[in-house]
Amino acid sequence: MELFNAWYYSFSPGVAGFISEHPVAKAITKALLYPLMGILHLSVLTNSALSFNSEVGITAAGLVASSLIGTVYFSPPLTAALLISKRLRKAFKMDMIRLLSIPWMISILLIPIGEVTASPTLVTIATGMFVLTTLVLSAATGALGVLKVCSKLEKLKRRSR
């Protein structure tokens, strides 16, 4: 959490000041934050459901939040970039998802190791790595899913001609 707070509060006050002074920015921000409120609510429910073990609950809540934020906020621009750029689309394959899964799995292993060894530094690094790789993996998986659907629709369209 310390890592997130340091990052977030490095830019948040300036952004909040800008938004409060510009009504259009305020309306856009409000619309963009609605899904985040739902995501955070689901994360709280996840943590509560797993409250018998606080570390498991917090990690699961982080997984829910990170994966949904990646899907909701980062998949659409990544999908658009992939649809626009044929070269990028060719480079972006399922193998990339498998490759990105390696640091994700390592982070999952490092979190309990950091807890057992009582190493706050290791826990901070592992949880930061976990959140970031979950964001990237969920965005990439969502974008690839949309590309698959688009590809199948194109094939159906060609067949029907």
DSSP file (Angstrom, degrees, kcal/mol; ACC not computed):
  #  RESIDUE AA STRUCTURE BP1 BP2  ACC     N-H-->O    O-->H-N    N-H-->O    O-->H-N    TCO  KAPPA ALPHA  PHI   PSI    X-CA   Y-CA   Z-CA
    1    1 A M     >        0   0    0      0, 0.0     4,-3.0     0, 0.0     5,-0.2   0.000 360.0 360.0 360.0 -34.9    0.0    0.0    0.0
    2    2 A E  H  >  +     0   0    0      1,-0.2     4,-2.5     2,-0.2     5,-0.2   0.901 360.0  51.4 -61.3 -40.5    2.9    2.3    0.7
    3    3 A L  H  > S+     0   0    0      2,-0.2     4,-2.0     1,-0.2    -1,-0.2   0.931 112.3  45.6 -61.9 -46.5    4.2    1.9   -2.8
    4    4 A F  H  > S+     0   0    0      1,-0.2     4,-3.4     2,-0.2     5,-0.2   0.934 112.5  50.7 -62.6 -46.9    0.7    2.8   -4.3
    5    5 A N  H  X S+     0   0    0     -4,-3.0     4,-2.6     1,-0.2    -2,-0.2   0.899 109.1  50.9 -60.1 -41.8    0.3    5.8   -1.9
    6    6 A A  H  < S+     0   0    0     -4,-2.5     4,-0.5    -5,-0.2    -1,-0.2   0.924 115.9  41.9 -61.5 -43.9    3.7    7.2   -2.9
    7    7 A W  H >X S+     0   0    0     -4,-2.0     3,-0.9    -5,-0.2     4,-0.5   0.953 117.1  46.7 -66.8 -49.9    2.9    6.9   -6.6
    8    8 A Y  H >X S+     0   0    0     -4,-3.4     4,-2.2     1,-0.3     3,-1.2   0.915 112.2  47.7 -62.5 -47.2   -0.7    8.1   -6.3
    9    9 A Y  H 3< S+     0   0    0     -4,-2.6    -1,-0.3     1,-0.3    -2,-0.2   0.541  95.7  75.4 -77.4  -4.3    0.0   11.2   -4.1
   10   10 A S  H <4 S+     0   0    0     -3,-0.9    -1,-0.3    -4,-0.5    -2,-0.2   0.769 119.8   9.3 -73.3 -24.5    2.8   12.2   -6.3
   11   11 A F  H <X S+     0   0    0     -3,-1.2     4,-1.9    -4,-0.5     3,-0.3   0.580 106.1  89.6-126.4 -18.9    0.3   13.5   -8.9
   12   12 A S  H  X S+     0   0    0     -4,-2.2     4,-3.0     1,-0.2     5,-0.2   0.865  84.4  52.8 -56.6 -47.2   -3.1   13.4   -7.3
   13   13 A P  H  > S+     0   0    0      0, 0.0     4,-2.1     0, 0.0    -1,-0.2   0.906 111.6  46.8 -59.7 -40.7   -3.3   16.8   -5.7
   14   14 A G  H  > S+     0   0    0     -3,-0.3     4,-2.0     2,-0.2    -2,-0.2   0.909 114.3  46.9 -65.8 -42.0   -2.4   18.6   -9.0
   15   15 A V  H  X S+     0   0    0     -4,-1.9     4,-2.6     2,-0.2     5,-0.2   0.922 111.3  51.5 -65.4 -44.4   -4.9   16.5  -11.0
   16   16 A A  H  X S+     0   0    0     -4,-3.0     4,-2.3     1,-0.2    -2,-0.2   0.890 109.0  51.3 -60.8 -40.0   -7.6   17.1   -8.4
   17   17 A G  H  X S+     0   0    0     -4,-2.1     4,-1.0    -5,-0.2    -1,-0.2   0.917 111.0  47.6 -62.5 -43.8   -7.0   20.8   -8.6
   18   18 A F  H >X S+     0   0    0     -4,-2.0     4,-0.8     1,-0.2     3,-0.6   0.931 112.4  49.2 -62.0 -46.7   -7.3   20.8  -12.4
   19   19 A I  H >< S+     0   0    0     -4,-2.6     3,-0.9     1,-0.2     7,-0.4   0.901 107.6  53.7 -62.6 -42.2  -10.5   18.8  -12.3
   20   20 A S  H 3< S+     0   0    0     -4,-2.3    -1,-0.2     1,-0.2    -2,-0.2   0.765 110.6  47.9 -66.2 -23.4  -12.2   21.0   -9.7
   21   21 A E  H << S+     0   0    0     -4,-1.0    -1,-0.2    -3,-0.6    -2,-0.2   0.563 106.8  60.3 -92.2  -9.7  -11.5   24.1  -11.9
   22   22 A H    <X  -     0   0    0     -3,-0.9     4,-2.2    -4,-0.8    -1,-0.2  -0.931  62.8-162.2-126.2 108.1  -12.8   22.6  -15.2
   23   23 A P  H  > S+     0   0    0      0, 0.0     4,-2.3     0, 0.0     5,-0.2   0.841  92.4  51.6 -58.6 -37.5  -16.5   21.5  -15.4
   24   24 A V  H  > S+     0   0    0      2,-0.2     4,-2.4     1,-0.2     5,-0.2   0.934 111.3  47.3 -66.3 -44.2  -15.9   19.3  -18.5
   25   25 A A  H  > S+     0   0    0      1,-0.2     4,-2.5     2,-0.2    -1,-0.2   0.877 110.9  53.4 -62.2 -36.9  -13.0   17.5  -16.9
   26   26 A K  H  X S+     0   0    0     -4,-2.2     4,-2.3    -7,-0.4    -2,-0.2   0.921 109.9  46.5 -64.5 -44.1  -15.1   17.1  -13.8
   27   27 A A  H  X S+     0   0    0     -4,-2.3     4,-2.1     2,-0.2    -2,-0.2   0.909 114.4  47.2 -65.3 -42.7  -18.0   15.4  -15.8
   28   28 A I  H  X S+     0   0    0     -4,-2.4     4,-2.4     2,-0.2    -2,-0.2   0.926 112.8  49.2 -64.5 -44.8  -15.6   13.1  -17.7
   29   29 A T  H  X S+     0   0    0     -4,-2.5     4,-1.8     1,-0.2    -2,-0.2   0.906 109.0  52.8 -61.7 -42.3  -13.8   12.1  -14.5
   30   30 A K  H  X S+     0   0    0     -4,-2.3     4,-0.9     1,-0.2    -1,-0.2   0.928 111.1  46.3 -59.8 -45.9  -17.1   11.4  -12.8
   31   31 A A  H  < S+     0   0    0     -4,-2.1     3,-0.4     1,-0.2    -1,-0.2   0.887 112.8  50.4 -64.4 -39.1  -18.2    9.1  -15.6
   32   32 A L  H  X S+     0   0    0     -4,-2.4     4,-0.5     1,-0.2    -1,-0.2   0.777 107.7  54.1 -70.8 -25.6  -14.8    7.4  -15.7
   33   33 A L  H  X S+     0   0    0     -4,-1.8     4,-2.0    -5,-0.2    -1,-0.2   0.677  86.3  81.0 -84.9 -17.2  -14.9    6.8  -11.9
   34   34 A Y  H  X S+     0   0    0     -4,-0.9     4,-1.6    -3,-0.4     3,-0.2   0.934  94.1  46.2 -56.4 -49.1  -18.2    5.0  -11.8
   35   35 A P  H  > S+     0   0    0      0, 0.0     4,-2.5     0, 0.0    -1,-0.2   0.890 109.3  56.9 -60.9 -35.2  -16.8    1.6  -12.9
   36   36 A L  H  X S+     0   0    0     -4,-0.5     4,-2.8     1,-0.2     5,-0.2   0.885 102.4  54.4 -62.3 -38.2  -14.0    2.0  -10.4
   37   37 A M  H  X S+     0   0    0     -4,-2.0     4,-2.0    -3,-0.2    -1,-0.2   0.913 110.2  46.7 -62.5 -41.3  -16.4    2.4   -7.5
   38   38 A G  H  X S+     0   0    0     -4,-1.6     4,-2.4     2,-0.2    -2,-0.2   0.906 111.9  50.8 -65.0 -41.8  -18.1   -0.9   -8.5
   39   39 A I  H  X S+     0   0    0     -4,-2.5     4,-2.1     1,-0.2    -2,-0.2   0.926 111.1  47.7 -61.7 -45.6  -14.7   -2.6   -8.8
   40   40 A L  H  X S+     0   0    0     -4,-2.8     4,-2.2     2,-0.2    -1,-0.2   0.866 109.6  53.9 -65.4 -35.3  -13.6   -1.4   -5.4
   41   41 A H  H  X S+     0   0    0     -4,-2.0     4,-2.4    -5,-0.2    -2,-0.2   0.931 109.0  48.1 -63.5 -45.4  -16.9   -2.5   -3.9
   42   42 A L  H  X S+     0   0    0     -4,-2.4     4,-2.3     1,-0.2    -2,-0.2   0.873 110.3  53.3 -61.6 -36.6  -16.4   -6.0   -5.4
   43   43 A S  H  X S+     0   0    0     -4,-2.1     4,-2.5     2,-0.2    -1,-0.2   0.904 108.2  49.0 -65.4 -41.4  -12.8   -6.0   -3.9
   44   44 A V  H  X S+     0   0    0     -4,-2.2     4,-2.6     2,-0.2    -2,-0.2   0.915 111.0  50.4 -63.8 -42.8  -14.2   -5.1   -0.5
   45   45 A L  H  X S+     0   0    0     -4,-2.4     4,-2.5     2,-0.2    -2,-0.2   0.898 110.4  50.5 -61.5 -39.9  -16.7   -7.9   -0.7
   46   46 A T  H  X S+     0   0    0     -4,-2.3     4,-1.4     2,-0.2    -2,-0.2   0.936 111.0  47.9 -62.4 -47.3  -13.9  -10.3   -1.7
   47   47 A N  H  < S+     0   0    0     -4,-2.5    -2,-0.2     1,-0.2     3,-0.2   0.908 112.8  49.1 -60.5 -42.4  -11.8   -9.2    1.2
   48   48 A S  H >< S+     0   0    0     -4,-2.6     3,-1.5     1,-0.2    -1,-0.2   0.902 107.7  53.8 -64.6 -41.1  -14.8   -9.6    3.6
   49   49 A A  H 3< S+     0   0    0     -4,-2.5     3,-0.2     1,-0.3    -1,-0.2   0.797 115.8  40.1 -64.0 -27.6  -15.6  -13.1    2.2
   50   50 A L  T >< S+     0   0    0     -4,-1.4     3,-1.8    -3,-0.2     7,-0.6   0.008  76.4 123.5-108.8  27.2  -12.0  -14.2    2.9
   51   51 A S  T <   +     0   0    0     -3,-1.5     3,-0.3     1,-0.3    -1,-0.2   0.619  53.8  82.2 -68.1 -11.7  -11.6  -12.4    6.3
   52   52 A F  T 3  S+     0   0    0      1,-0.3     2,-0.4    -3,-0.2    -1,-0.3   0.763 106.3  29.4 -62.5 -22.8  -10.7  -15.6    8.0
   53   53 A N  S <> S-     0   0    0     -3,-1.8     4,-2.7     1,-0.1    -1,-0.3  -0.885  75.2-161.8-138.3 105.1   -7.2  -15.0    6.7
   54   54 A S  H  > S+     0   0    0     -2,-0.4     4,-2.6    -3,-0.3     5,-0.2   0.852  89.9  50.9 -59.5 -38.3   -6.4  -11.3    6.3
   55   55 A E  H  > S+     0   0    0      2,-0.2     4,-2.3     1,-0.2    -1,-0.2   0.912 112.7  45.8 -67.7 -41.2   -3.4  -11.8    4.0
   56   56 A V  H  > S+     0   0    0      2,-0.2     4,-2.8     1,-0.2     5,-0.2   0.922 113.9  50.5 -64.6 -43.5   -5.4  -14.1    1.6
   57   57 A G  H  X S+     0   0    0     -4,-2.7     4,-2.4    -7,-0.6    -2,-0.2   0.914 112.4  45.2 -60.8 -44.9   -8.3  -11.6    1.7
   58   58 A I  H  X S+     0   0    0     -4,-2.6     4,-2.3    -5,-0.2    -1,-0.2   0.907 114.6  48.1 -66.9 -42.1   -6.1   -8.7    0.9
   59   59 A T  H  X S+     0   0    0     -4,-2.3     4,-2.1    -5,-0.2    -2,-0.2   0.918 113.4  47.3 -65.9 -42.7   -4.3  -10.6   -1.9
   60   60 A A  H  X S+     0   0    0     -4,-2.8     4,-2.6     2,-0.2    -2,-0.2   0.899 111.3  51.2 -65.3 -40.1   -7.6  -11.8   -3.4
   61   61 A A  H  X S+     0   0    0     -4,-2.4     4,-2.8    -5,-0.2    -1,-0.2   0.898 109.9  50.6 -62.9 -39.3   -9.1   -8.3   -3.2
   62   62 A G  H  X S+     0   0    0     -4,-2.3     4,-2.8     2,-0.2     5,-0.3   0.881 109.5  50.9 -63.9 -38.4   -6.0   -7.0   -5.0
   63   63 A L  H  X S+     0   0    0     -4,-2.1     4,-2.5     2,-0.2     5,-0.3   0.936 112.3  45.9 -63.5 -46.8   -6.4   -9.7   -7.7
   64   64 A V  H  X S+     0   0    0     -4,-2.6     4,-2.2     2,-0.2     5,-0.3   0.950 117.0  44.0 -61.0 -50.1  -10.1   -8.7   -8.2
   65   65 A A  H  X S+     0   0    0     -4,-2.8     4,-2.6     1,-0.2     5,-0.2   0.942 116.5  45.3 -62.5 -48.8   -9.3   -5.0   -8.3
   66   66 A S  H  X S+     0   0    0     -4,-2.8     4,-2.4    -5,-0.2    -1,-0.2   0.908 114.6  47.0 -64.2 -43.3   -6.2   -5.2  -10.5
   67   67 A S  H  X S+     0   0    0     -4,-2.5     4,-2.2    -5,-0.3    -1,-0.2   0.909 115.7  44.6 -68.9 -39.7   -7.8   -7.6  -13.0
   68   68 A L  H  X S+     0   0    0     -4,-2.2     4,-3.2    -5,-0.3     5,-0.3   0.894 113.3  50.2 -71.5 -38.2  -11.0   -5.7  -13.3
   69   69 A I  H  X>S+     0   0    0     -4,-2.6     4,-2.5    -5,-0.3     5,-0.8   0.926 112.1  48.8 -63.2 -43.2   -9.2   -2.3  -13.6
   70   70 A G  I  X>S+     0   0    0     -4,-2.4     5,-1.4    -5,-0.2     4,-1.1   0.917 116.4  42.7 -60.3 -43.8   -7.0   -3.8  -16.3
   71   71 A T  I  <5S+     0   0    0     -4,-2.2     4,-0.4     3,-0.2    -2,-0.2   0.944 121.3  38.2 -68.5 -49.2  -10.0   -5.2  -18.2
   72   72 A V  I  <5S+     0   0    0     -4,-3.2    -3,-0.2    -5,-0.1    -2,-0.2   0.906 130.5  23.9 -72.6 -43.4  -12.2   -2.1  -17.8
   73   73 A Y  I  <5S+     0   0    0     -4,-2.5    -3,-0.2    -5,-0.3    -2,-0.1   0.789 130.4  31.8 -98.8 -30.2   -9.7    0.7  -18.3
   74   74 A F  I  X<S+     0   0    0     -4,-1.1     4,-1.7    -5,-0.8    -3,-0.2   0.731 104.6  66.8-105.2 -24.8   -6.8   -0.7  -20.2
   75   75 A S  H  ><S+     0   0    0     -5,-1.4     4,-3.2    -4,-0.4     5,-0.2   0.929  97.3  55.5 -62.9 -44.4   -8.3   -3.3  -22.5
   76   76 A P  H  > S+     0   0    0      0, 0.0     4,-2.5     0, 0.0     5,-0.2   0.937 111.5  40.8 -58.9 -48.6  -10.2   -0.8  -24.6
   77   77 A P  H  > S+     0   0    0      0, 0.0     4,-2.4     0, 0.0    -2,-0.2   0.890 117.2  49.9 -67.3 -33.9   -7.3    1.4  -25.6
   78   78 A L  H  X S+     0   0    0     -4,-1.7     4,-2.4     2,-0.2     5,-0.2   0.917 111.0  49.6 -66.5 -41.9   -5.1   -1.7  -26.1
   79   79 A T  H  X S+     0   0    0     -4,-3.2     4,-2.6     2,-0.2     5,-0.2   0.928 110.9  49.7 -60.4 -45.8   -7.7   -3.3  -28.3
   80   80 A A  H  X S+     0   0    0     -4,-2.5     4,-2.1    -5,-0.2    -2,-0.2   0.920 110.9  49.5 -60.3 -44.1   -8.0   -0.1  -30.4
   81   81 A A  H  X S+     0   0    0     -4,-2.4     4,-2.4     1,-0.2    -1,-0.2   0.903 112.6  47.7 -62.3 -40.8   -4.3    0.1  -30.8
   82   82 A L  H  < S+     0   0    0     -4,-2.4     7,-0.3     1,-0.2    -1,-0.2   0.874 111.7  49.4 -69.2 -37.1   -4.2   -3.5  -31.9
   83   83 A L  H  < S+     0   0    0     -4,-2.6    -1,-0.2    -5,-0.2    -2,-0.2   0.857 115.3  44.5 -69.2 -34.2   -7.1   -3.1  -34.4
   84   84 A I  H  < S+     0   0    0     -4,-2.1     2,-0.7    -5,-0.2    -2,-0.2   0.890 110.4  56.6 -76.3 -40.9   -5.4    0.0  -35.9
   85   85 A S     X  -     0   0    0     -4,-2.4     4,-2.1    -5,-0.2    -1,-0.2  -0.828  55.8-175.1-103.9 109.3   -1.9   -1.4  -36.2
   86   86 A K  H  > S+     0   0    0     -2,-0.7     4,-2.2     2,-0.2    -1,-0.2   0.884  89.2  53.9 -65.2 -38.1   -1.5   -4.6  -38.2
   87   87 A R  H  > S+     0   0    0      1,-0.2     4,-1.5     2,-0.2    -1,-0.2   0.924 110.3  45.7 -63.4 -44.5    2.2   -4.7  -37.2
   88   88 A L  H  > S+     0   0    0      1,-0.2     4,-1.5     2,-0.2    -1,-0.2   0.888 110.8  54.7 -64.1 -39.4    1.4   -4.5  -33.5
   89   89 A R  H  < S+     0   0    0     -4,-2.1    -2,-0.2    -7,-0.3    -1,-0.2   0.883 106.2  51.2 -62.6 -39.6   -1.3   -7.1  -33.9
   90   90 A K  H  < S+     0   0    0     -4,-2.2    -1,-0.2     1,-0.2    -2,-0.2   0.868 112.4  46.4 -66.0 -35.7    1.1   -9.6  -35.5
   91   91 A A  H  < S+     0   0    0     -4,-1.5     2,-1.0    -5,-0.2    -1,-0.2   0.739  98.7  77.7 -77.2 -23.2    3.6   -9.1  -32.6
   92   92 A F     <  +     0   0    0     -4,-1.5     2,-0.2    -5,-0.1    -1,-0.1  -0.747  65.6 145.3 -96.1  96.4    0.9   -9.5  -30.0
   93   93 A K    >>  -     0   0    0     -2,-1.0     3,-1.3     1,-0.0     4,-0.9  -0.692  65.9 -91.8-125.8 175.8    0.1  -13.1  -29.6
   94   94 A M  H 3> S+     0   0    0      1,-0.3     4,-2.1    -2,-0.2     3,-0.2   0.788 119.2  68.4 -60.5 -28.9   -0.9  -15.6  -26.9
   95   95 A D  H 3> S+     0   0    0      1,-0.2     4,-2.3     2,-0.2    -1,-0.3   0.851  95.0  56.6 -59.0 -33.1    2.8  -16.4  -26.4
   96   96 A M  H <> S+     0   0    0     -3,-1.3     4,-2.5     2,-0.2    -1,-0.2   0.890 104.8  51.2 -65.8 -38.6    3.1  -12.9  -25.0
   97   97 A I  H  X S+     0   0    0     -4,-0.9     4,-1.4     2,-0.2    -2,-0.2   0.925 110.1  49.2 -63.1 -44.1    0.4  -13.7  -22.4
   98   98 A R  H  X S+     0   0    0     -4,-2.1     4,-0.6     1,-0.2    -2,-0.2   0.909 111.5  49.4 -61.8 -41.2    2.3  -16.9  -21.4
   99   99 A L  H >< S+     0   0    0     -4,-2.3     3,-1.0     1,-0.2    -1,-0.2   0.906 109.8  50.6 -64.5 -42.0    5.5  -14.9  -21.1
  100  100 A L  H 3X S+     0   0    0     -4,-2.5     4,-1.1     1,-0.2    -1,-0.2   0.737  99.6  67.5 -68.0 -21.9    3.8  -12.3  -19.0
  101  101 A S  H 3X S+     0   0    0     -4,-1.4     4,-2.7     1,-0.2    -1,-0.2   0.762  87.3  69.2 -69.2 -24.0    2.4  -15.0  -16.7
  102  102 A I  H <X S+     0   0    0     -3,-1.0     4,-2.4    -4,-0.6    -1,-0.2   0.965 102.1  40.2 -63.4 -54.2    5.9  -15.9  -15.5
  103  103 A P  H  > S+     0   0    0      0, 0.0     4,-2.3     0, 0.0    -1,-0.2   0.843 114.3  56.6 -64.5 -28.3    6.5  -12.7  -13.5
  104  104 A W  H  X S+     0   0    0     -4,-1.1     4,-1.9     2,-0.2    -2,-0.2   0.946 109.5  43.8 -63.8 -47.7    2.9  -12.9  -12.3
  105  105 A M  H  X S+     0   0    0     -4,-2.7     4,-1.8     1,-0.2    -1,-0.2   0.879 112.0  53.7 -65.6 -37.7    3.5  -16.4  -10.9
  106  106 A I  H  X S+     0   0    0     -4,-2.4     4,-2.4    -5,-0.2    -1,-0.2   0.921 107.4  51.2 -61.8 -42.6    6.8  -15.4   -9.4
  107  107 A S  H  X S+     0   0    0     -4,-2.3     4,-1.8     1,-0.2    -1,-0.2   0.890 106.9  53.7 -62.6 -38.2    5.0  -12.5   -7.6
  108  108 A I  H  < S+     0   0    0     -4,-1.9    -1,-0.2     1,-0.2    -2,-0.2   0.874 111.8  45.5 -63.9 -36.3    2.4  -14.9   -6.2
  109  109 A L  H  X S+     0   0    0     -4,-1.8     4,-1.2     1,-0.2    -2,-0.2   0.870 111.4  52.5 -72.1 -36.9    5.2  -17.1   -4.8
  110  110 A L  H  X S+     0   0    0     -4,-2.4     4,-2.9     1,-0.2     5,-0.2   0.795  96.6  67.4 -72.9 -28.0    7.1  -14.1   -3.4
  111  111 A I  H  X S+     0   0    0     -4,-1.8     4,-2.0     1,-0.2    -1,-0.2   0.967 106.7  37.7 -60.1 -55.0    4.2  -12.7   -1.4
  112  112 A P  H  > S+     0   0    0      0, 0.0     4,-3.1     0, 0.0     5,-0.2   0.857 114.7  56.0 -67.0 -30.3    3.9  -15.5    1.1
  113  113 A I  H  X S+     0   0    0     -4,-1.2     4,-2.4     1,-0.2    -2,-0.2   0.933 108.7  47.7 -63.0 -43.2    7.7  -15.8    1.2
  114  114 A G  H  <>S+     0   0    0     -4,-2.9     5,-2.8     2,-0.2     4,-0.3   0.870 113.6  48.1 -63.1 -37.1    7.9  -12.1    2.2
  115  115 A E  H ><5S+     0   0    0     -4,-2.0     3,-1.0    -5,-0.2    -2,-0.2   0.940 112.9  46.6 -67.7 -47.7    5.2  -12.7    4.8
  116  116 A V  H 3<5S+     0   0    0     -4,-3.1    -2,-0.2     1,-0.3    -1,-0.2   0.880 116.9  43.6 -64.1 -38.9    6.8  -15.8    6.3
  117  117 A T  T 3<5S-     0   0    0     -4,-2.4    -1,-0.3    -5,-0.2    -2,-0.2   0.447 108.0-126.9 -86.0   0.7   10.3  -14.1    6.4
  118  118 A A  T < 5 +     0   0    0     -3,-1.0    -3,-0.2    -4,-0.3     3,-0.1   0.906  54.8 154.3  53.8  45.9    8.7  -10.9    7.7
  119  119 A S     >< -     0   0    0     -5,-2.8     4,-2.4    -6,-0.2    -1,-0.2  -0.861  27.2-174.8-107.4  99.2   10.4   -8.9    5.0
  120  120 A P  H  > S+     0   0    0      0, 0.0     4,-2.5     0, 0.0     5,-0.2   0.845  86.0  56.0 -61.6 -32.3    8.4   -5.7    4.2
  121  121 A T  H  > S+     0   0    0      2,-0.2     4,-2.5     1,-0.2     5,-0.2   0.939 109.3  44.9 -64.7 -46.3   10.7   -4.9    1.3
  122  122 A L  H  > S+     0   0    0      2,-0.2     4,-3.0     1,-0.2     5,-0.2   0.904 113.5  50.2 -64.8 -41.4   10.0   -8.3   -0.3
  123  123 A V  H  X S+     0   0    0     -4,-2.4     4,-2.9    -9,-0.2     5,-0.3   0.917 111.2  49.5 -62.7 -42.9    6.3   -8.0    0.3
  124  124 A T  H  X S+     0   0    0     -4,-2.5     4,-2.1     2,-0.2    -2,-0.2   0.931 115.0  43.1 -62.0 -46.6    6.2   -4.5   -1.2
  125  125 A I  H  X S+     0   0    0     -4,-2.5     4,-2.5     2,-0.2    -2,-0.2   0.934 116.5  47.7 -64.6 -46.2    8.1   -5.6   -4.3
  126  126 A A  H  X S+     0   0    0     -4,-3.0     4,-2.4     1,-0.2    -2,-0.2   0.904 114.0  45.2 -64.9 -42.9    6.1   -8.8   -4.7
  127  127 A T  H  X S+     0   0    0     -4,-2.9     4,-2.6    -5,-0.2    -1,-0.2   0.887 113.3  50.3 -71.4 -36.7    2.7   -7.1   -4.3
  128  128 A G  H  X S+     0   0    0     -4,-2.1     4,-2.4    -5,-0.3     5,-0.2   0.928 113.3  46.4 -61.7 -44.4    3.7   -4.2   -6.6
  129  129 A M  H  X S+     0   0    0     -4,-2.5     4,-2.6    -5,-0.2     5,-0.3   0.891 112.0  52.2 -63.0 -41.0    4.8   -6.8   -9.2
  130  130 A F  H  X S+     0   0    0     -4,-2.4     4,-2.1     2,-0.2    -2,-0.2   0.934 111.7  44.9 -61.5 -49.1    1.5   -8.8   -8.6
  131  131 A V  H  X S+     0   0    0     -4,-2.6     4,-2.5     2,-0.2    -2,-0.2   0.939 116.1  45.6 -62.7 -48.5   -0.7   -5.7   -9.2
  132  132 A L  H  X S+     0   0    0     -4,-2.4     4,-2.3     1,-0.2    -2,-0.2   0.914 114.8  45.9 -65.5 -43.2    1.2   -4.5  -12.3
  133  133 A T  H  X S+     0   0    0     -4,-2.6     4,-2.8    -5,-0.2    -1,-0.2   0.866 112.2  52.1 -69.7 -33.1    1.4   -7.9  -13.9
  134  134 A T  H  X S+     0   0    0     -4,-2.1     4,-2.6    -5,-0.3     5,-0.3   0.923 109.6  49.9 -65.5 -43.2   -2.3   -8.6  -13.2
  135  135 A L  H  X S+     0   0    0     -4,-2.5     4,-2.2     2,-0.2    -2,-0.2   0.946 115.2  43.2 -56.9 -49.5   -3.2   -5.3  -14.8
  136  136 A V  H  X S+     0   0    0     -4,-2.3     4,-2.8     1,-0.2     5,-0.2   0.923 114.6  49.1 -65.7 -45.6   -1.2   -6.0  -17.9
  137  137 A L  H  X S+     0   0    0     -4,-2.8     4,-2.8     1,-0.2     5,-0.2   0.910 112.9  46.6 -62.8 -42.6   -2.4   -9.6  -18.1
  138  138 A S  H  X S+     0   0    0     -4,-2.6     4,-2.3    -5,-0.2    -1,-0.2   0.902 114.2  47.7 -68.9 -39.0   -6.0   -8.8  -17.8
  139  139 A A  H  X S+     0   0    0     -4,-2.2     4,-2.4    -5,-0.3    -2,-0.2   0.932 115.4  45.4 -64.2 -44.8   -5.8   -5.9  -20.3
  140  140 A A  H  X S+     0   0    0     -4,-2.8     4,-2.7     2,-0.2    -2,-0.2   0.907 113.5  48.9 -66.5 -42.5   -3.9   -8.1  -22.8
  141  141 A T  H  X S+     0   0    0     -4,-2.8     4,-2.2    -5,-0.2    -1,-0.2   0.915 112.8  48.3 -64.3 -42.8   -6.3  -11.1  -22.3
  142  142 A G  H  X S+     0   0    0     -4,-2.3     4,-2.1    -5,-0.2    -2,-0.2   0.920 112.6  48.0 -62.0 -44.3   -9.3   -8.8  -22.8
  143  143 A A  H  X S+     0   0    0     -4,-2.4     4,-2.4     1,-0.2    -2,-0.2   0.914 111.8  49.2 -64.5 -43.2   -7.8   -7.2  -25.9
  144  144 A L  H  X S+     0   0    0     -4,-2.7     4,-2.2     1,-0.2    -1,-0.2   0.876 109.0  54.1 -64.4 -36.4   -6.9  -10.6  -27.4
  145  145 A G  H  X S+     0   0    0     -4,-2.2     4,-2.1     2,-0.2    -1,-0.2   0.921 109.5  46.7 -62.0 -44.5  -10.4  -11.9  -26.7
  146  146 A V  H  X S+     0   0    0     -4,-2.1     4,-2.7     1,-0.2    -2,-0.2   0.906 110.7  52.9 -64.5 -41.3  -11.9   -8.9  -28.5
  147  147 A L  H  X S+     0   0    0     -4,-2.4     4,-2.5     2,-0.2    -2,-0.2   0.890 108.0  51.4 -61.4 -39.2   -9.5   -9.5  -31.5
  148  148 A K  H  X S+     0   0    0     -4,-2.2     4,-2.4     2,-0.2    -1,-0.2   0.930 110.7  47.6 -62.8 -45.0  -10.6  -13.1  -31.7
  149  149 A V  H  X S+     0   0    0     -4,-2.1     4,-2.4     1,-0.2    -2,-0.2   0.924 112.6  49.4 -62.0 -44.5  -14.2  -12.2  -31.8
  150  150 A C  H  X S+     0   0    0     -4,-2.7     4,-2.3     1,-0.2    -1,-0.2   0.899 110.5  50.9 -60.9 -41.4  -13.5   -9.5  -34.5
  151  151 A S  H  X S+     0   0    0     -4,-2.5     4,-2.1     2,-0.2    -1,-0.2   0.912 111.1  47.4 -63.7 -43.6  -11.6  -12.1  -36.5
  152  152 A K  H  X S+     0   0    0     -4,-2.4     4,-2.3     2,-0.2    -2,-0.2   0.885 111.0  51.7 -66.0 -38.4  -14.4  -14.6  -36.3
  153  153 A L  H  X S+     0   0    0     -4,-2.4     4,-2.3     2,-0.2    -2,-0.2   0.895 108.6  51.5 -64.6 -39.5  -16.9  -11.9  -37.3
  154  154 A E  H  X S+     0   0    0     -4,-2.3     4,-2.4     2,-0.2    -2,-0.2   0.913 109.8  49.6 -62.1 -42.8  -14.8  -11.0  -40.3
  155  155 A K  H  X S+     0   0    0     -4,-2.1     4,-2.1     2,-0.2    -2,-0.2   0.910 111.7  48.2 -63.2 -42.9  -14.6  -14.7  -41.4
  156  156 A L  H  X S+     0   0    0     -4,-2.3     4,-1.8     1,-0.2    -1,-0.2   0.893 110.7  51.8 -63.2 -39.6  -18.4  -15.0  -41.1
  157  157 A K  H  < S+     0   0    0     -4,-2.3     4,-0.4     1,-0.2    -2,-0.2   0.909 110.2  48.4 -63.6 -43.1  -18.9  -11.8  -43.0
  158  158 A R  H >< S+     0   0    0     -4,-2.4     3,-0.9     1,-0.2    -1,-0.2   0.882 110.6  51.5 -65.9 -38.4  -16.6  -13.1  -45.9
  159  159 A R  H 3< S+     0   0    0     -4,-2.1    -1,-0.2     1,-0.2    -2,-0.2   0.853 104.6  56.8 -66.1 -34.9  -18.5  -16.4  -46.0
  160  160 A S  T 3<        0   0    0     -4,-1.8    -1,-0.2     1,-0.3    -2,-0.2   0.566 360.0 360.0 -77.5  -6.7  -21.8  -14.7  -46.3
  161  161 A R    <         0   0    0     -3,-0.9    -1,-0.3    -4,-0.4    -2,-0.1   0.485 360.0 360.0 -79.4 360.0  -20.8  -12.8  -49.4
